[in-house]
Amino acid sequence: MTTTHLPPTPGRRVAAPAPAAPPSKPHRRPRYLREQFSGWAMIAPAAVLLLAFVFLPAILGFGLAFTNARLVSPRPVEFVGTDNFVRLFTDPTFWRALLNVSYFAVVVVPVQSGLALAMALLINKKFRGVNFFRTLYFLPVVTSMVVVSLLWLFMYRKDGLINEFLSAASFGLIDGPDWLNDPATSMPAIIILSIWQAAGFHMIIWLAGLQSISGELYEAAQLDGASRWHQFRYVTWPGLKHTRTLILVTITIQALGLFDQVSVMTQGGPLDSTTTIIFEAVRSGFKQQETSYASAISLVFFVLVLLISAVQRYLTREKD
Amino acid sequence: MNKRFTQILATSIAAAALVGSLGACSKGSSSSTTEGPKEITMWTHAAGNPAELAATQSIVDSYNKSSGAKAQIKVQAFPQESYNDSVVGAASAGKLPCIVDIDGPNVPNWAWAKYLAPLKLSADLSKNLPSTVAKWQGETYAVGYGDVALSMFARKSDLAAAGVRVATIEKPWTKDEFQDALTKLKALGKWDYPLDMGTAGTGEWLPYAYSPFLQSFGGDLINRKDYQSADGALNGDKAVEWAKWFRGLADQGFMATKSGKDSTQDFLNNKSGLLYTGSWAGDKARAALGDELVVMPTVDLGNGPKIGGASWQWGVTSGCNNTDAAMDYLSYSLKPENVAAVIKATGGIPATDEAAALIPAFAEGGANRIFMEFSREYAVLRPETPAYPFIATEYGKAVQDILAGADPKPALDKAVKAIDANIKSNGGYKN
């Protein structure tokens, strides 16, 4: 690198100034450095955005959780230690939200992934019109959750489509409940809608997994006389190992973050039967202006998601 | 490699910071003239209401063209749902416009937060409807062109068929009469529920619509003596009595615990006999029903009928660098003809008699004059305290829980506990 001529140190006999890089290309950096540079340069925009809009707010949120910061206030922000957490853990609504989210996740994760897999198996065939069904199953995913919620809001009404259908199908025997306005049915109603909306997305991931399984394996299995069930059990299922892990983790995180449906359809009610952790955070932070309390809720949520994903990753790790 | 990464990171952040500060500079320099900038900005929540926006814009246009204009006003409109968030966001960034509109009950909160400057107007506000002038700690912070009033709508023929007296301002329905009226209306068997209270409403509708009933029973959202606690007001005997009465309306099958999305439309489609709604629905209902429509005051539950006061109002922000022009514009915009133009567009109640005289429906004998009387007779301001936004959410949740079947006393106690804790953690909302 040094091109300035240092005075030769006495005692050291050097025949010539250090043998530098070939004189023909004196200014070019080594190839691997250039590649690294363009690599980092390409990451930079995304990294800056991530830093500014994800990491920085997250760190700020961690800090704010220990203060009494407010959205609207002329008072200076003070450090209050764990006050927000004490309040949070003594708030029955928070525990109820935790319970609701767990309930939601415990039902949604197996049912939605199972349904998505069934749909993927159905459309992983070559027949006329398969694209029609693929589109049909995927359609709800493209529709915004807010729009879907608004539509289902009408269907779930006491005199809505679903109850009319139930009544007609049972010749007037079944008088459907007021789905979203009854603490017993509000969460199941949201679960059904959520699964319907999101299953198509995971169907696509399953489909990608299915199509990565080599067709030769199936041919070999058929030659061995394996039944359809055995083909699924011993070829398809093991072949989907990585897809399975991915879907498990993504559905769980999505389920824990339940918010849109609740915000549009029930506002956490009736009687806190559909309130969720994120909904509580948004309610506290924006409607009630308690930034610090909302930060505390978010921090607890973050730790929770981290823990659950870590456990899942551990359980589904490569064991060999 | 790590070193290089840090370098790139540092450079990127520096670049971002530079771009940011350049932007800030260019904004700052335009406002550094001595006599205030020649153009000031005004924000309104009316983006979703073209008629209201056009009326406001035409006032601004006429001010901008007038010879006395101290600055050119520029209107920026937001959708109502995101308006408050935009103001709060702009305030934290120190970029509030000079003139803002504000939902009346939020004025003390924003004044406390030092978003707003006290108004110094040349216009005389003494003849305004009291609920159109927002005061906090003795100073006026906002003024509105008008108000809205809650009332009961019914069809003449239904009341006659049920043998129910038409309530009037002189003689509103009492609690017993209301009970009797609902029983008789229900007996007609015309509707699933004879009464529609708009129970599907959310947000500010809940405290706006239902706290007047609480007040008519003798309770309140907070003790108004010093605004330091809701204990006794929101969870006292009167409040519990209100909650039981309110829930009872649903239990007796008089109203749905969750009404339809559009109560006015349901009423016009003859899905309910009695509709509790605001004056904004008056013109639509009259157009559909004509003389069949009766507009009645709300029920007297012990302490006289009560309705919520204050609607959207205008204020000047404390960071405004041409306050003089902002105040001048507001004074100009309060001329009766300007007020009348906006009120015609929004379907509100004009703030002054002078403006009312310019709108046939509100002039003496006009079809909407009765709403003005309601506002004058019954309006109770939502508690004028910076804690109001918090109180509103807690009360709204309590209302929804009670409708859903929660035990009234614990539900109200919970709200009181939260409200008191919030006031305490904010040092009593004192300056």
Interface residues (C-beta under 8 A of the other chain):
Chain A: Q36 F37 W40 A41 A44 A47 V48 L51 A52 N68 R70 L71 V72 S73 P74 R75 R87 L153 R157 K158 D178 L180 N181 P183 Q267 G268 G269 P270 L271 D272 R283 F286 K287 Q288 Q289 E290
Chain B: M1 R4 F5 I8 L9 S12 I13 A16 D85 V88 A91 S92 N109 W110 W112 A113 K114 Y115 T202 A256 T257 K258 G260 K261 P389 F390 T393 E394 K397 Q400 D401 L403 A404 G405 A406 A421 N422 S425 N426 G427 N431
